[in-house]
């Protein structure tokens, strides 16, 4: 509730300071209406509402007050009316303003009228599920996000529901459900509580699974995050012992999160894995989600870019809020250095990237939800230094090309995975021959060898047939020998200076 009180205080301050256009981003229209009603009651203001569905309506009952008119027409009426001591509410603002230049310029004209007419005390409040701020209105609009319920509020919602049933709830069940409901709106929480009760006539910790299934639906419907199905396990990864040990420790904390928090342990923030391509970074991300037994979400920052001012930042906010909505989860940001390319280089594109980067950093620093961020990067030199300091990630690990023992393990894993392992195959000989091969290179060797054997009348896979493919394979370390050598040297210097851990 403290978050709502803070928002109300900020809105009140802007209303009293005669800001003309306030933009409230929320899916919870009923809660937004309650806030506006409280603001209006304090000043005894009248409220006019326009929404895309029915035009100008009664704010309380949502019944039309006149024949339907579009936003541009409603704004024309408001420009001509002698209004004072009013709130003008525009619902579905992102849809109504999109590709509607007449509505945009009339809203701008209304804002200028309110700014320069001291006799007219009017505040326009735009409400919609996402921000849409055309460039013409950028300097006139102040953006607000309606916060999701915090833990105290979720506690209250659950307890009220249980009391309404004439039942009681134990502390563990209350804590488990509160953690599961984090990131959902009040309407969604109440709906899920009703579904849980209808299913088995009680509210219990078993309902957490229902909540997680609902959160998966939220991700699928959003279109800005990908839910990655993962079957990879840590047994599918050879080497990386120190990284696996570290992740196993974090897994124990996440599996006992409520007890850990009560003990004073903070929820893990995340890990960054840097190193050469093909050395297991993406595979580790998928295996980590399986180890944690959590959903794996993939964030593609490039897909968040929009054409309107503030749209990219709004998409970033939505993506991170969605990640918190399905928490606990693993949020995988692949090739992080490409996500924020151009920061500090000037130009419109880099300005957007810089704002996104700033928001991402702030979220990483301040997030309280159980979102474990797993970022992977090929080129650490392209990353801004602010991202590498302590407090953003719990740890940074460096992944290099596999050594001899690890290459043996990689061959065994991929041959066993395809039921082609045979004691007659000399794994050690293959590993010795593949010095400088990445894990991806070795997997490609095994796959091509099996393909050749199939074409040759399903011949048996042998050491010699594998060696033939190896001899015709040119790994990255050979093809770009000088560049890879320089890059490895750069990595080693960097991780020594930053005390980055080696994953092997």
C-alpha positions in Angstrom: 0.0 0.0 0.0 3.0 2.3 0.5 3.6 2.3 -3.2 0.0 3.4 -3.9 0.3 6.1 -1.3 3.5 7.4 -2.9 1.8 7.5 -6.3 -1.2 9.4 -4.8 1.1 11.9 -3.2 3.0 12.4 -6.5 -0.2 12.8 -8.5 -1.6 15.3 -5.9 1.6 17.4 -6.1 1.3 17.5 -10.0 -2.4 18.4 -9.9 -1.8 21.2 -7.4 1.1 22.4 -9.6 -1.2 22.6 -12.6 0.5 20.1 -14.8 -1.8 19.9 -17.8 -1.4 16.2 -18.9 -0.8 13.3 -16.6 -0.4 9.8 -18.1 -1.3 6.8 -15.9 -0.1 3.4 -17.2 -2.1 0.5 -15.8 -4.2 -2.6 -16.6 -6.2 -2.0 -13.4 -8.7 0.6 -14.6 -10.9 0.1 -11.5 -8.0 1.0 -9.2 -7.1 4.0 -11.4 -10.7 5.2 -11.1 -10.4 4.9 -7.3 -7.3 7.1 -7.3 -8.9 9.7 -9.6 -12.1 9.7 -7.4 -9.9 10.4 -4.3 -8.1 13.2 -6.1 -11.4 14.8 -7.3 -13.1 14.4 -3.9 -10.3 16.3 -2.2 -10.7 19.3 -4.6 -14.4 18.8 -5.2 -13.8 18.6 -8.9 -16.1 17.2 -11.5 -15.0 14.3 -13.7 -15.6 13.9 -17.5 -14.5 10.7 -19.1 -14.0 9.7 -22.7 -13.2 6.1 -23.7 -12.8 4.4 -27.0 -15.7 2.0 -26.5 -18.5 4.4 -25.7 -17.3 8.0 -26.2 -18.2 10.5 -23.4 -19.6 8.6 -20.4 -20.6 9.0 -16.8 -17.4 8.4 -14.9 -19.1 6.4 -12.1 -21.5 4.2 -14.1 -19.8 4.3 -17.6 -23.1 5.1 -19.3 -22.9 7.3 -22.4 -23.9 10.9 -21.9 -24.3 11.7 -25.6 -24.1 10.1 -29.0 -20.7 8.5 -29.7 -17.8 10.8 -30.8 -14.2 10.0 -31.4 -11.4 11.5 -29.3 -10.7 14.3 -31.7 -14.3 15.4 -31.5 -14.4 15.1 -27.7 -11.2 17.3 -27.5 -12.8 19.9 -29.8 -15.8 20.1 -27.5 -13.5 20.5 -24.4 -11.5 23.2 -26.2 -14.7 25.2 -26.8 -16.3 24.6 -23.4 -15.7 26.9 -20.5 -14.4 24.2 -18.1 -12.9 24.8 -14.7 -12.3 22.7 -11.7 -12.6 19.5 -13.7 -10.7 16.3 -14.4 -10.8 15.2 -18.0 -10.2 11.5 -18.3 -9.1 9.8 -21.5 -9.2 6.0 -21.4 -7.6 3.7 -24.0 -5.2 6.6 -24.7 -2.5 4.5 -26.5 -5.1 3.2 -29.0 -6.9 6.6 -29.5 -3.7 8.5 -30.1 -2.0 6.0 -32.4 -1.9 7.2 -36.0 -4.5 10.0 -35.1 -2.8 13.3 -35.8 -6.0 15.3 -35.3 -6.4 14.0 -31.8 -2.7 14.6 -31.0 -2.7 18.3 -32.1 -6.1 19.0 -30.4 -4.7 17.5 -27.2 -1.6 19.7 -27.6 -3.9 22.7 -28.1 -5.9 21.9 -25.0 -2.7 21.5 -22.9 -1.4 24.9 -24.1 -4.8 26.4 -23.2 -4.6 25.0 -19.7 -1.0 26.2 -19.3 -1.7 29.8 -20.3 -5.3 30.3 -19.0 -5.0 31.0 -15.3 -8.8 31.0 -15.0 -9.2 27.4 -16.1 -8.3 24.8 -13.5 -8.4 21.5 -15.4 -6.2 18.4 -15.4 -6.2 15.9 -18.2 -5.5 12.3 -17.1 -4.7 9.8 -19.8 -5.1 6.1 -18.8 -4.1 3.0 -20.8 -2.3 -0.3 -20.5 0.8 1.0 -22.2 2.4 4.4 -22.9 2.0 6.0 -26.3 3.5 9.5 -26.3 3.7 11.2 -29.7 6.7 13.5 -30.0 4.4 16.6 -30.1 3.3 15.8 -26.6 6.6 14.7 -25.0 7.2 17.9 -23.1 3.7 18.3 -22.0 3.0 14.8 -20.5 4.2 13.4 -17.1 4.2 9.6 -17.0 3.2 7.5 -14.0 3.0 3.7 -13.5 0.3 2.3 -11.2 2.3 -0.1 -9.0 1.3 -3.7 -8.6 0.3 -4.8 -5.1 3.2 -5.2 -2.7 3.6 -8.1 -0.2 1.5 -6.4 2.5 -1.3 -5.7 0.1 -1.2 -9.3 -1.3 -1.3 -10.6 2.3 -4.4 -8.4 2.9 -6.2 -9.6 -0.3 -5.6 -13.3 0.6 -6.6 -12.9 4.2 -9.8 -11.0 3.3 -10.7 -13.7 0.8 -10.2 -16.5 3.3 -12.1 -14.6 6.0 -15.0 -14.2 3.5 -15.1 -18.0 3.3 -15.2 -18.2 7.0 -11.9 -20.1 7.0 -8.3 -19.5 8.2 -4.9 -19.8 6.6 -1.5 -20.8 8.2 1.6 -18.7 7.9 3.5 -20.9 5.5 0.6 -21.2 3.0 0.1 -17.4 3.2 3.8 -16.8 2.5 3.9 -19.3 -0.4 0.9 -17.8 -2.1 2.1 -14.2 -1.5 5.4 -15.1 -3.2 3.5 -16.8 -6.1 1.1 -13.8 -6.5 3.9 -11.2 -6.7 3.7 -9.3 -10.0 0.0 -9.8 -10.5 -2.7 -7.2 -10.3 -5.5 -7.2 -7.7 -8.1 -8.4 -10.2 -5.9 -11.3 -11.3 -5.2 -12.3 -7.7 -8.9 -12.4 -6.8 -9.7 -14.4 -10.0 -7.1 -17.0 -9.1 -8.3 -17.2 -5.5 -11.8 -17.9 -6.8 -10.5 -20.5 -9.2 -8.5 -22.2 -6.5 -11.4 -22.4 -4.2 -13.8 -23.7 -6.9 -11.2 -26.4 -7.7 -11.0 -28.1 -4.3 -13.0 -26.0 -1.9 -9.9 -24.6 -0.1 -7.0 -22.3 -0.3 -3.6 -24.1 0.1 0.0 -24.1 -1.0 -1.0 -26.6 -3.7 -2.6 -23.6 -5.5 0.9 -22.2 -6.3 1.0 -24.5 -9.4 -2.3 -22.9 -10.7 -0.8 -19.5 -10.2 2.4 -20.4 -12.1 0.3 -21.9 -15.0 -1.6 -18.6 -15.2 1.7 -16.7 -15.3 2.8 -18.8 -18.2 -0.3 -17.7 -20.1 0.5 -14.1 -19.3 4.0 -14.4 -20.9 2.6 -16.1 -24.0 0.0 -13.3 -24.4 2.5 -10.5 -23.9 4.5 -11.0 -27.1 7.5 -9.2 -25.6 9.2 -12.1 -23.7 9.8 -15.7 -24.9 9.1 -18.7 -22.7 11.9 -21.1 -23.5 11.2 -24.8 -23.0 14.4 -26.4 -21.8 15.3 -30.1 -21.5 19.0 -29.5 -20.9 20.5 -30.7 -17.6 23.8 -29.9 -15.9 24.8 -33.5 -16.9 24.7 -32.3 -20.5 27.6 -29.8 -19.7 31.2 -31.0 -19.4 33.4 -28.9 -17.1 32.4 -25.5 -15.7 32.8 -27.0 -12.2 33.1 -23.8 -10.3 30.1 -22.2 -12.2 28.0 -25.3 -11.6 28.9 -25.4 -7.9 28.0 -21.7 -7.5 24.6 -22.1 -9.3 23.8 -25.2 -7.2 24.2 -23.0 -4.1 21.9 -20.4 -5.5 19.4 -23.1 -6.4 19.2 -24.2 -2.7 18.4 -20.6 -1.8 15.7 -20.2 -4.4 14.1 -23.5 -3.4 13.9 -22.3 0.2 13.4 -18.6 -0.5 10.9 -17.7 2.2 13.1 -19.4 4.9 16.2 -17.8 3.4 14.7 -14.3 3.4 13.5 -14.7 7.0 17.1 -15.8 7.9 18.4 -12.6 6.4 19.6 -13.9 3.0 18.8 -11.7 0.0 17.2 -13.2 -3.1 19.9 -13.9 -5.7 20.2 -11.2 -8.3 21.9 -13.1 -11.1 25.0 -14.0 -13.0 26.8 -12.9 -16.1 28.7 -15.5 -18.2 31.2 -14.1 -20.7 33.5 -15.9 -23.1 34.0 -17.1 -26.7 31.1 -18.3 -28.8 30.2 -21.9 -28.7 31.6 -22.6 -25.3 28.4 -23.4 -23.4 26.9 -20.0 -22.3 23.5 -20.5 -23.8 23.4 -24.2 -22.8 24.2 -23.2 -19.2 21.3 -20.7 -19.2 18.9 -23.5 -20.2 20.4 -26.0 -17.8 20.2 -23.4 -15.0 16.4 -23.1 -15.4 16.1 -26.8 -15.2 18.3 -26.9 -12.1 16.3 -24.2 -10.4 13.0 -25.8 -11.6 11.9 -22.4 -12.7 10.5 -21.0 -16.0 13.1 -19.6 -18.4 12.2 -16.3 -20.1 14.3 -14.9 -22.9 14.5 -11.1 -23.3 15.4 -9.8 -26.7 16.0 -6.1 -26.2 16.0 -5.4 -29.9 12.3 -6.4 -30.1 11.4 -3.8 -27.5 12.2 -0.9 -29.8 9.2 1.3 -30.8 8.7 4.3 -33.1 7.1 6.7 -30.5 8.9 8.6 -27.8 8.8 6.6 -24.7 7.5 3.5 -26.4 10.8 1.5 -26.1 11.1 2.4 -22.5 7.5 1.4 -21.9 8.1 -1.9 -23.5 11.2 -2.4 -21.3 9.1 -1.7 -18.2 6.4 -4.1 -19.4 9.0 -6.8 -20.0 10.6 -6.5 -16.6 7.3 -6.3 -14.9 6.2 -9.4 -16.7 9.4 -11.1 -15.5 8.5 -10.1 -12.0 4.9 -11.3 -12.5 6.1 -14.8 -13.2 8.7 -14.8 -10.5 10.4 -16.8 -9.3 11.9 -17.3 -12.7 15.2 -17.1 -14.7 15.4 -14.1 -17.1 17.9 -14.9 -19.9 19.4 -11.9 -21.7 21.5 -13.3 -24.5 24.3 -11.4 -26.2 24.0 -8.6 -23.7 26.6 -6.5 -25.5 24.5 -6.2 -28.6 21.4 -5.2 -26.6 23.0 -1.9 -25.5 25.2 -1.2 -28.5 25.9 2.4 -29.3 25.7 3.7 -25.7 27.6 7.0 -25.4 28.2 7.3 -29.2 25.6 9.9 -29.9 22.6 9.8 -32.2 18.9 9.0 -31.7 19.4 5.3 -31.6 22.1 5.4 -29.0 20.0 7.8 -26.8 17.2 5.2 -26.7 19.7 2.5 -26.0 21.2 4.6 -23.2 17.7 5.2 -21.6 17.0 1.5 -21.8 20.3 0.7 -20.3 19.8 3.1 -17.5 16.4 1.6 -16.7 17.8 -1.9 -16.8 20.6 -1.0 -14.4 18.2 0.6 -12.0 15.9 -2.4 -12.1 18.9 -4.8 -11.6 20.0 -2.7 -8.6 16.6 -2.3 -6.9 14.5 -5.3 -7.9 13.0 -7.2 -5.1 11.2 -9.9 -7.0 12.8 -13.4 -7.3 14.0 -12.9 -10.9 17.3 -14.5 -11.4 19.0 -12.7 -14.4 21.3 -14.8 -16.4 23.1 -12.6 -19.0 25.5 -14.0 -21.6 28.0 -11.9 -23.6 30.7 -12.7 -26.2 32.5 -9.4 -26.1 33.0 -8.0 -22.6 34.9 -5.0 -24.0 31.7 -3.7 -25.5 29.9 -3.7 -22.2 29.6 -0.4 -20.2 31.7 -0.6 -17.0 28.6 0.3 -14.9 27.3 -3.2 -15.7 30.3 -5.0 -14.4 30.5 -3.5 -10.9 29.4 -5.4 -7.8 25.7 -5.1 -7.0 24.4 -5.6 -10.5 25.2 -9.3 -10.7 26.1 -11.6 -7.9 29.0 -12.9 -9.9 30.7 -12.8 -13.3 32.2 -16.0 -14.8 34.6 -16.4 -17.7 34.2 -19.4 -20.1 37.2 -20.3 -22.2 37.7 -23.1 -24.8 37.4 -26.5 -23.2 40.6 -28.3 -22.0 41.5 -31.9 -22.7 39.5 -33.5 -20.0 36.5 -31.3 -20.8 36.7 -32.2 -24.5 36.6 -35.9 -23.5 33.5 -35.2 -21.5 31.9 -33.3 -24.4 32.5 -36.1 -26.8 31.0 -38.7 -24.4 27.9 -36.5 -23.7 27.1 -36.0 -27.4 27.8 -39.7 -28.4 25.7 -41.0 -25.5 23.0 -38.4 -26.3 22.6 -40.0 -29.7 23.1 -43.6 -28.6 26.3 -43.9 -30.6 28.9 -44.3 -27.8 31.0 -47.4 -28.1 34.0 -48.6 -26.0 35.8 -49.0 -29.3 35.8 -45.3 -29.9 39.0 -43.7 -28.5 37.6 -40.6 -26.8 41.0 -39.5 -25.6 42.5 -39.6 -29.1 39.6 -37.5 -30.3 40.0 -35.0 -27.5 43.7 -34.6 -28.2 43.0 -34.0 -31.9 40.5 -31.3 -31.2 42.6 -28.8 -29.2 41.1 -25.4 -29.8 37.6 -26.7 -30.6 34.7 -25.2 -28.8 31.9 -27.4 -27.4 29.7 -26.4 -30.4 32.5 -27.4 -32.7 32.7 -30.9 -31.1 28.9 -31.3 -31.2 29.0 -30.5 -35.0 31.7 -33.1 -35.5 29.6 -35.8 -33.8 26.5 -34.8 -35.8 28.3 -34.8 -39.1 30.0 -38.1 -38.4 26.6 -39.7 -37.7 25.2 -38.2 -40.9 28.1 -39.6 -43.0 27.7 -43.0 -41.3 24.0 -43.0 -42.2 24.6 -42.1 -45.8 27.2 -44.9 -46.0 24.6 -47.6 -45.6 24.3 -47.0 -41.8 28.0 -47.8 -41.2 29.2 -48.2 -37.6 30.6 -45.0 -36.0 34.4 -45.4 -35.4 37.3 -43.4 -34.2 38.6 -43.2 -37.7 35.3 -41.9 -39.2 35.2 -39.2 -36.4 38.9 -38.3 -37.1 38.1 -37.8 -40.8 35.4 -35.3 -40.0 37.7 -33.6 -37.4 40.5 -33.2 -40.1 38.0 -31.5 -42.4 36.6 -29.2 -39.7 38.1 -25.7 -39.2 37.0 -24.3 -35.8 36.7 -20.6 -35.0 40.1 -20.7 -33.1 41.8 -21.8 -36.3 39.8 -19.7 -38.9 40.3 -16.5 -36.9 43.5 -17.5 -35.2 45.0 -14.0 -34.6 41.7 -12.4 -33.6 40.7 -15.2 -31.2 44.2 -15.1 -29.7 43.9 -11.3 -29.1 40.4 -11.7 -27.8 41.4 -14.5 -25.3 44.3 -12.3 -24.1 41.8 -9.4 -23.7 39.4 -11.6 -21.7 42.2 -12.9 -19.4 43.5 -9.3 -18.7 39.9 -8.2 -18.1 38.9 -11.0 -15.7 42.2 -10.6 -13.8 41.6 -6.9 -13.3 38.0 -7.3 -12.4 38.6 -10.5 -10.4 36.1 -12.4 -12.6 35.8 -16.1 -11.7 36.9 -18.7 -14.2 34.0 -21.2 -14.8 36.2 -24.3 -15.1 
